[in-house]
Amino acid sequence: MPIYEFHCEDCGKNFESLVMIASALDDVSCKHCKSSNIKKMISTTSSQPLNSSSIPAGALSGCSSRSGFS
C-alpha cells in the first residue's frame, strides 16, 4: 500500500496518508490542522514477512531450516 509520511509546516506535526495515485499527492492536507502547507518526508521501506506459500519452489534451495542458534 502506498502510505506516505508528511510534515506540516504550519502546526509542526507529522502524519501518514494513504495515497492511491501519485497525482493525488497534491490533494493531501494535514490531518491535524487541515493545512496544505506540507512536505513529503523520506520514508524508510517496510517489508512483510514471507510465508512458505508465497516463496517460489526452489527459491530456498541450499538453505537449512536450522538457524544454528540454541
C-alpha positions as CSV (number, residue, x, y, z in Angstrom):
1,M,0.0,0.0,0.0
2,P,1.3,3.5,-0.8
3,I,1.4,5.1,2.6
4,Y,3.4,8.4,2.6
5,E,4.7,10.4,5.6
6,F,4.3,14.1,5.7
7,H,5.4,17.0,7.9
8,C,3.1,20.0,8.3
9,E,5.0,23.3,8.1
10,D,2.2,25.2,9.9
11,C,1.5,23.0,13.0
12,G,4.8,21.1,13.0
13,K,3.2,17.7,13.3
14,N,4.0,14.6,11.3
15,F,1.3,12.3,9.8
16,E,0.7,9.5,7.4
17,S,-1.7,9.3,4.5
18,L,-2.7,6.6,2.1
19,V,-2.4,8.0,-1.4
20,M,-3.6,5.6,-4.2
21,I,-2.2,7.5,-7.2
22,A,0.8,9.8,-7.3
23,S,-1.2,12.7,-8.8
24,A,-3.4,12.8,-5.6
25,L,-0.3,13.9,-3.6
26,D,-1.3,17.5,-4.3
27,D,-4.6,16.9,-2.6
28,V,-3.2,15.8,0.8
29,S,-3.7,18.2,3.7
30,C,-2.6,18.0,7.3
31,K,-4.8,15.6,9.4
32,H,-4.3,17.8,12.5
33,C,-4.9,21.4,11.2
34,K,-6.1,20.9,7.6
35,S,-3.2,23.0,6.2
36,S,-2.0,22.3,2.7
37,N,1.5,23.7,3.6
38,I,3.0,20.2,4.0
39,K,6.2,18.5,2.9
40,K,6.5,14.8,1.9
41,M,9.1,13.1,4.1
42,I,11.6,10.5,3.0
43,S,10.3,7.2,4.4
44,T,12.0,4.0,5.3
45,T,10.8,1.0,3.4
46,S,8.9,-1.7,5.1
47,S,8.5,-5.4,4.3
48,Q,6.1,-8.1,5.2
49,P,7.4,-11.5,6.4
50,L,7.0,-14.2,3.8
51,N,5.2,-17.4,4.5
52,S,6.1,-20.6,2.9
53,S,3.2,-20.4,0.4
54,S,4.5,-17.1,-1.1
55,I,8.0,-18.4,-1.8
56,P,8.5,-19.9,-5.2
57,A,9.5,-23.5,-5.4
58,G,13.3,-23.9,-5.3
59,A,13.9,-20.3,-4.1
60,L,15.3,-21.6,-0.8
61,S,17.4,-24.4,-2.2
62,G,20.6,-24.7,-0.2
63,C,19.0,-23.1,2.8
64,S,18.7,-25.0,6.0
65,S,15.7,-24.8,8.3
66,R,18.1,-24.8,11.2
67,S,19.2,-21.4,12.4
68,G,22.3,-22.6,14.2
69,F,21.2,-20.9,17.4
70,S,20.4,-22.9,20.5
